[in-house]
Amino acid sequence: MKPSATTTPSRKPRDAATANGSCTSAGSAKAAQGTIPDQGGTSAQALSAYIRSRFDEFSRSQKDVAQYIVDHLDEAAFQTAEELARRACTSSSTVVRFSQALGFEGFPELQQAARDEYRRRLPQAGAAVAAAPLFSLDHTEFEAALAADHVNVEETARKLARSSVEAAIDAIASAEKVLIAGTDQMAFFASYLRHLLMLLDLRAEIVASPSQEALGRLSRIDAETLVIGLSAGRPHPLITRTMKLARHRKAPTLAITDATLSEVARLARIRLYYSSNTPAFVRSHAALLSLIQALAYGIYARDSQQYDVRIKAFRLK
């Protein structure tokens, strides 16, 4: 999928998410101008594209930095190395080493490349005049969080490809059974999605922890099981294991994640990305909740009369 969409320019962009619940070669002048030199120091490409092309070469902590920059380019362009490290759940020294691994002298040169790419994207974001902000410039922290949620839902709706959404709805509606994997804070959303699907009389189970019961459900994955992986930031090992097992057993897979470079997304056949930016101390899941409810409604709308009968029968049980 495409990296995070750009937003209306300002001197200080909105803050991004901090953690998954809780925190889980010298550059040339070209690099400082927003172009990335190759080994010969001549060729160039956008920073986010260059990071994507080299993603598999990075260490695990460097991948956290890379993932954040690609999905939050506008914020990475203006944050300090310390702030970027905090939001990527790593150290500032890792941010510096990551910058050098890309061929920059240090983080300031990488940041300049991010700023230049961000500015080049602005005309493509549309010539339309930006809508008035929800709140005044002297907004409170409470209002800032609400405004971020509003932007997240809007950006998620704008970035989702209709073909991907239709493929996800098809996969869920036609699945013999559905297994939803989500740990920690994602366990709530896995449970809620299961509840919505059960209202539509669709078979659904969840895997939220490495319990014996959950592992037993994993052992029953087959080609008729749709496996849905939910993740925010760095995926939990159990979710990655679930998606790998599903691929090995040729089961259809759907990833719902806030990171385009997430391993869960790379293992899935269908990928849905949601925006989770927030000035708060945890990621925003307003867009995720909207996405889940929209998927359920998409299934319901295909045969609302029939589903109404099923919902009524379920509530009478």
C-alpha positions, 0 to 999 in steps of 0.5 A: 500500500502507499505510505501515509498520505500528506496533510495540510502544511504547517510549521509544526505537524501533528504528533504521531502515535507513540507505542503499541499500548506501551513501547513494546558512509557519509552523505552527499549534497544530493542527500541533503537535498532530499535525494538518496545517492546510490553506491556511486553517489549519482542516482537518486530516488525519494527517501521513502522509496529508498527506505522501502527498497532496503528495508530487509537489510536493517536490524530489527530496531532500525526497521522500527525507525524505517517503518515510522518514517515511511508511514509518518513522513510529515512528522519525521521531517520535523521531529528531533532524533530523540522524539523520533526514537521515542515514537518508534520505541527505540533509541536516538543512537539507533536513529543516528545509525539508521541515518548513516546506514542510508548514506547520510552523515547523520540524522539532520541530513536524513531529516532534510531529505524527509522535508524535501520529499514532504514538500514535493508531495504537497502539490499532489495532495490537491489544489483544493483549499484546506478545510477550516480546522476543527479547533482554534490555534489555542486548542487544549490537549483534549481538543488536539486528541479529538482533532487527530482522531478526526484526521485519522478517520479521514486519511484512512478513508482516503488511502484505502483502495476500494478494490482492497476493501471489496476483497476483504468483504468478499473474503469474510463473507465467503469464508467457511470460518474466520480466525481473528488474531490480535494481542494486547490492545488489539485483543479488544478489536479482535473480540469486537470484530468477532462479535459483529461477525457473529451477529451476522451468523458468521463463524469466528474465533479469536487468538489473543494470547499464547494459551493452550486453547488459542494454540489449539485454534491455530492447529485447526487452520486450513485452506477454508479458514480466513485468518485476520491479523490485527497489529499496531506498530511492531507486531506481536510474535504470536500474530506473526506466527499465526500469519506464517502458519496461515500462509504455510497452510494456504489459508486466505489472509487479511492484515489490518495494520497501521504500518505499511511495512509491518511483517503482518502486512507483508505476509497477508494476501489482502492488506488494509491500512489505517492511520493512528497518529495522535499527540497522546501517549498511546496510538489512536484507534478511532480509525481502526474501530471505524474500519472494522464497523465499516467492514461488517456493514459492507457484509451486511449491506450485501443482503440486509434482509437475510442478515436482519433475520440472522441478527434477530435470531442471534439476539433471541438465543 
